[in-house]
Amino acid sequence: MAGKGLHIGFEETASGGLVRRTVLLSEDGARRRDRVVYEFEDPAGTAADRPMDGAVMAVLFHAMQRGLPVHVHGPLTRTALHNIDTLQGVWRRWRPDRYRTVEIIPESVVDRNAPKPGRQAIAAYSSGLDSTFTILRHRLLLPPERRHHVGALLMVHGFDVELDRPEDFERLVERTRPFRELVGLDLRVVRTNSKELHLQNWQDSHAAELAACLHLHEAEFEFGLIGSTKPYDALVIPYGTTPIADHLLSGDGFSIVHDGAAYSRTEKAAAVATYPEAVRSLRVCWEGAEQFRNCGVCEKCVRTRMNFAAAGVAAPACFDGPLDPARIAGIPVRNEPQAAELRSILDYARQHEVEGEWLERLKERVRAIQPDLNRPEPRPVRAMKGASASLRQAAVALLDAMELKQPLKRVRNRLRTRG
């Protein structure tokens, strides 16, 4: 591969308040060119000198896996350049069989450290428990002097809700209205094919791909908040989002903040439970057929029901009806992080003297975990794996040709007309 390299460039246009930013990824000697498309509203319109911090982070894991020097055709901030180097070192140590450190060669290096007026934050919001807790903390729970001044929420269409499911995304937006009204925040939407291109291992790259969406708003905000997934005493290494490394997704003038790792998932549920609007808006499910609601019976739904049960809420309004204790025996536990989550619920219940049939079933399930952990975890089937280059290129072209703006306009118009 001597003399070869990856190239990251971009195209950006604006029309009617909507910005379309396309990150162009190509490799010397290869005909294939990937296009990572982002569409979002930006009050400032097109910014020709928008730094490429987020663009590089969005495809960094692909670059590390290819092991080629990266030529960035645009500006990169000095802080981002330093952080990307450190972040590569983290993942090289965690997954040496998968990633190599690559040289990042920007067209220019810029310094942008001046604080923005109000020093506001934009918070990533999936409608899940972690992001809901983070937003409540910084809007209602913490004393004002300890809060980040959150000025907007960011939802990404193309991550938890698939890109070709615009109706489900609109229904999810509507589902979250009670919570957004409670915290008094506007919603920003980014629509992207970043995940659907399958350039990277999502379990490794999801925080970086989310940070790229937050960076799109760096002209207006100074911080981007990502709600924690695991607490400090039960960190999963390696994992895509972690307090160890998420801060390395920051650049000059825009800092990524990993928030809430001092709390277990059940402690978060206990805090959220005091706000009915927040509970009604929760959507934690990723396995159900309808991507705007909770199926109520998958592993994560059952586990979240138990989080709330341990916190004293038997039938949270985000689910249809109370927890059926009989479902606890059948929830899959195939790795230590899942086992740790169940033990954490037991510990919380014991500390708070919680009782109930569901708790007895959970104790039985935890005692039976070890045989499950000895089974190999199923590998997710990745779309288009092994497809021909021509088929992959055709699919990329189809994604790029999609009328992305219309669904985003519908979301924007619905927010305005119903607000």
Steps between C-alpha positions, in 0.01 A plus 500: 500500500798730468399843377129435548276704726144589593352838411225681692336798336158658512230680306252730668191680376218687673146574389202624700678462832599139431867410463614192310856402586654205318823348626687346207719200579730353236813287478793533262485235229137405574197594293259491792409825671277506809274793574391562861206739479372727777194722474415738781361841579759769565390855580838628382473328161800366310837556666776462242770487768318249722782286646508134407544369856168315496547373144829331589357355822203363307721270292803462728437134581481420130833677450663313789377170363634578153834604654568774244609863548203739490513817291241749629400746229399780731580653840539299820522667839816453703317344795324251275829401336657429839191317629468282190858388546432403863169333412674282244744390769209399725340279238830357380557375855143374534471330162850447352365232268261748339649851509830668421612857567491705180649837413248784473614762247269805500505769236535753781497511881295775665459631856150590618494522876292814557195425723164538326232733641307323775727194486201285407481123453307282260403161644470178301150361553385155389196494734681226695554492875863616494447810286175586679678491836786720376259763368294498820820539704608810317155658467327418828697287746839664550547840667531767229869562567581131432300461182602517140279761338316268260348701217367226270451126455638302207328195353664305217285330238702211369632363830227353725233548234605376158536752220223345288248526787406872492150437636641319804740786559222757484295294745800481734535878482133531593540243780771712662296822497398476872863476607619778271226727633597409858862605453411789267747419223486517122580193295768489232495211254789354301416251228795285391598177326814477720395176672330340201816510289652236732850636456586425863422278796207684661576367849840671477411811301156612621622776734729637229218498246270674750769756583526578128131596503550718808799670336270619221366752753835622632453851357214553746588283801812443709418156648342180372357271770491121464318308772703222659418135438693327780589626850860548608500180708376284211672639191517280191837501321510526209172674420411782263388751762696533824614770744854384423496619142188701405667830595758426230225567244532873581656773288591866546198689625273193518534243778330161517387426857429144617238554770342291776744213557480553876151343491373149432216443258258434786603824673428679175159333479422611856580862409305493173201335672425824686409666170198330332558689175851359479381146569227515233754616241754223559585266216772247592420216260718414201355162404131578447346521154365850568799726551314781678380299800599228747411140418500426874629144472858514368803477730546875532131569553474235773821624661376860497169390652705347784701822538174682565357222716807522724440875519141437614320548167319179407345618173687791340286679241751442217390134492161341432412355838708369791793261490414131466744328742487185288696678226805547723603134476533524123700818455832426327825563688793430270774727631632636825365856451145362476559290809640802686187701415278235661721477809486878528119488511518237776744711701277807475192301602680357805629842607150647477321195651291438190296181484279328245452194282704660220798531735489130587493416131796732443699326775435167329605641165826639641583166662458333160716743307833318483399235244375781274834677521675186376304513174643702212319826443321513162665731252272765350429457131641802322312628200665439165793309650688333217303684232671581177665839457251594230203416723645700789568797274146484364360497853715798598380688193140416588546633853655817364215544252229469766290807559634554850364851535130421484479283818710755688272780381198304624660463842588871505150606393335272752712644778406853397128447439441296814736694726 
